[in-house]
Amino acid sequence: MLSTKVFEGEELALAVAGYADEMQAENVTVLDLRGISSIADYFVICTGTSTPHLKAIRREVGDKLHAEHDLRPRVTDGSPESQWLILDYVDVLVHIFHTESRDHYSLEELWSDAVTVPFRSSVAE
């Protein structure tokens, strides 16, 4: 079902987090960068456990945002083999990492001034 309402900012970031969570992405985190970065207003950071899992998360997020909100990323970057995929929705940047790469780049530490937006997984553990 296509939504005609403007969909951006925190609402978009939380929707992305939910879509990633539905694909069993691990450690889904939403950072509010407003006021501390000109890159984006929000980062959504999540972890995939394998190359196919990284691809599946990227595909699910992109497909759902397109189908439900007619949104396509301005830019996609990275390859599953690089272990870091990025979807750029202008005010929301989605970072999909493999575990080792997420630990190595440590975006949460790099952007430690950012506020973490509460996100609760809806997937039963």
C-alpha positions as CSV (number, residue, x, y, z in Angstrom):
1,M,0.0,0.0,0.0
2,L,1.6,3.3,-1.1
3,S,1.5,6.1,1.4
4,T,1.1,9.7,0.0
5,K,2.2,11.4,3.1
6,V,5.7,13.0,3.4
7,F,7.9,10.4,5.0
8,E,11.2,11.6,6.4
9,G,13.4,12.2,9.4
10,E,12.9,10.2,12.5
11,E,9.8,8.4,11.1
12,L,11.8,7.2,8.1
13,A,14.7,6.2,10.3
14,L,12.5,4.1,12.6
15,A,10.7,2.5,9.6
16,V,14.1,1.5,8.2
17,A,15.1,0.1,11.6
18,G,11.9,-1.9,11.6
19,Y,12.4,-3.3,8.1
20,A,16.0,-4.3,9.0
21,D,14.7,-5.9,12.2
22,E,12.2,-7.9,10.3
23,M,15.1,-9.4,8.3
24,Q,16.8,-10.4,11.6
25,A,19.4,-7.7,11.4
26,E,21.3,-7.6,14.6
27,N,22.0,-4.7,16.9
28,V,19.8,-2.2,15.1
29,T,20.6,1.3,16.2
30,V,19.2,4.7,15.3
31,L,21.3,7.8,15.9
32,D,20.0,11.3,15.8
33,L,22.7,13.5,14.2
34,R,20.6,16.7,14.0
35,G,22.7,19.6,15.0
36,I,26.0,17.8,15.0
37,S,26.3,16.7,11.3
38,S,25.7,18.1,7.9
39,I,25.9,14.6,6.4
40,A,22.5,13.4,7.5
41,D,19.9,13.9,10.2
42,Y,19.8,10.2,11.2
43,F,22.0,7.1,10.9
44,V,20.4,3.6,11.0
45,I,23.2,1.1,11.7
46,C,22.6,-2.6,11.7
47,T,24.6,-5.9,11.4
48,G,24.2,-8.8,9.0
49,T,25.8,-12.2,9.8
50,S,26.8,-13.2,6.3
51,T,27.1,-11.9,2.7
52,P,23.6,-13.2,1.7
53,H,22.2,-11.7,4.9
54,L,23.7,-8.3,4.1
55,K,22.1,-8.5,0.6
56,A,18.7,-9.5,2.0
57,I,18.7,-6.6,4.5
58,R,19.5,-4.1,1.8
59,R,16.9,-5.5,-0.6
60,E,14.2,-5.6,2.0
61,V,14.8,-2.0,3.2
62,G,14.9,-0.7,-0.4
63,D,11.9,-2.8,-1.6
64,K,9.7,-1.9,1.3
65,L,10.4,1.9,1.2
66,H,9.7,1.8,-2.5
67,A,6.5,-0.2,-2.3
68,E,5.1,1.5,0.7
69,H,6.3,5.1,0.4
70,D,7.6,5.5,-3.2
71,L,11.1,6.2,-1.9
72,R,14.3,5.1,-3.6
73,P,17.7,5.8,-2.2
74,R,19.6,8.7,-3.8
75,V,22.7,6.6,-3.7
76,T,23.6,3.0,-2.8
77,D,27.2,2.2,-2.1
78,G,29.4,-0.7,-1.1
79,S,29.2,-4.3,-2.0
80,P,28.3,-7.3,0.2
81,E,31.9,-8.4,-0.2
82,S,33.1,-5.1,1.3
83,Q,31.0,-5.9,4.4
84,W,29.6,-2.4,4.5
85,L,26.6,-1.3,2.5
86,I,25.1,2.2,2.5
87,L,21.7,3.4,1.4
88,D,21.4,7.2,1.2
89,Y,17.9,8.5,1.7
90,V,19.2,12.1,2.0
91,D,18.3,12.8,5.7
92,V,18.7,9.1,6.7
93,L,21.8,7.1,5.9
94,V,21.4,3.4,6.4
95,H,24.6,1.5,7.3
96,I,24.5,-2.3,6.9
97,F,27.6,-3.9,8.3
98,H,29.0,-7.4,8.7
99,T,30.0,-7.9,12.4
100,E,33.8,-7.5,12.0
101,S,33.4,-4.3,9.9
102,R,30.9,-2.8,12.3
103,D,33.4,-3.4,15.1
104,H,36.3,-2.0,13.1
105,Y,34.6,1.2,11.9
106,S,32.7,1.7,15.2
107,L,30.3,4.5,14.0
108,E,28.6,4.7,17.3
109,E,31.9,5.7,18.9
110,L,32.8,8.0,16.1
111,W,29.4,9.8,16.5
112,S,29.3,9.4,20.3
113,D,27.7,12.9,20.6
114,A,24.6,11.7,18.8
115,V,21.5,10.8,20.7
116,T,20.4,7.2,20.4
117,V,16.7,7.1,19.3
118,P,14.8,4.4,21.2
119,F,14.0,1.4,19.0
120,R,12.5,-1.8,20.2
121,S,12.7,-4.9,18.2
122,S,9.4,-6.4,17.2
123,V,11.0,-9.8,16.4
124,A,10.5,-12.4,19.1
125,E,13.8,-13.5,20.6
